Amino acid sequence: MKKLQILGTGCAKCNKLAENTEAAARELGIEYELVKVQDLSEIMKFGVMVTPALAVDGVVKISGKVQKPEEIKKLIG
């Protein structure tokens, strides 16, 4: 099971990245757990300075932008 983490404070872009990430995971048919990390000190532990960000199994794959589901599938597949 993949652990997909959305790093951000809950802004519109963060929510859109979460939505796109879920869509990508569903399209791939993978088992996943989506976790929203909104605590700034936790986000800083990932070394992320610009949100939103996506971490897959603890590794940051996207930072500072909202990717489309097609692009996210390449990162989590």
Wavefront OBJ file of the C-alpha trace (Angstrom):
o trace
v 0.000 0.000 0.000
v 1.320 3.423 -0.962
v 1.288 6.255 1.544
v 0.376 9.465 -0.246
v 0.889 12.625 1.793
v -0.394 16.053 0.831
v 1.736 18.686 2.543
v -0.005 22.020 2.964
v -2.138 24.166 5.210
v -5.464 23.293 3.610
v -5.528 25.993 0.930
v -7.434 25.618 -2.337
v -4.297 24.443 -4.164
v -3.622 21.863 -1.445
v -7.152 20.536 -1.756
v -6.873 20.375 -5.556
v -3.601 18.439 -5.314
v -5.284 16.001 -2.901
v -8.217 15.592 -5.297
v -5.905 15.017 -8.295
v -3.757 12.565 -6.323
v -6.797 10.516 -5.321
v -8.021 10.496 -8.918
v -4.611 9.274 -10.120
v -4.446 6.508 -7.491
v -7.984 5.347 -8.340
v -7.197 5.316 -12.070
v -4.095 3.206 -11.400
v -6.122 0.870 -9.189
v -3.485 0.876 -6.448
v -4.066 0.503 -2.734
v -3.251 3.753 -1.014
v -3.670 5.806 2.116
v -4.053 9.566 1.624
v -2.854 11.685 4.532
v -3.064 15.466 4.742
v -0.122 16.931 6.654
v -1.113 20.435 7.740
v 1.207 21.036 10.680
v 3.984 23.424 9.591
v 6.632 21.778 11.755
v 5.814 18.395 10.159
v 5.930 19.923 6.670
v 9.342 21.460 7.464
v 10.678 17.990 8.393
v 10.211 17.044 4.726
v 12.364 20.027 3.711
v 9.436 21.585 1.857
v 9.501 25.375 1.660
v 6.671 25.863 -0.846
v 3.295 24.151 -0.630
v 1.363 22.299 -1.793
v 3.593 19.263 -1.977
v 3.096 15.549 -2.528
v 5.155 12.899 -0.780
v 4.967 9.240 -1.804
v 6.042 6.825 0.921
v 7.810 9.707 2.687
v 9.682 11.017 -0.390
v 8.696 14.435 -1.761
v 7.789 14.168 -5.453
v 6.084 17.520 -6.118
v 6.521 20.869 -4.378
v 4.967 24.238 -5.066
v 2.554 23.244 -7.816
v -0.609 21.315 -8.551
v -0.036 18.517 -11.055
v -2.762 16.923 -13.169
v -3.782 13.300 -12.417
v -1.950 12.083 -15.560
v 1.326 13.578 -14.299
v 0.775 12.274 -10.758
v 0.211 8.718 -12.040
v 3.800 8.688 -13.335
v 5.066 9.581 -9.855
v 3.014 7.106 -7.827
v 2.630 4.204 -10.267
l 1 2 3 4 5 6 7 8 9 10 11 12 13 14 15 16 17 18 19 20 21 22 23 24 25 26 27 28 29 30 31 32 33 34 35 36 37 38 39 40 41 42 43 44 45 46 47 48 49 50 51 52 53 54 55 56 57 58 59 60 61 62 63 64 65 66 67 68 69 70 71 72 73 74 75 76 77
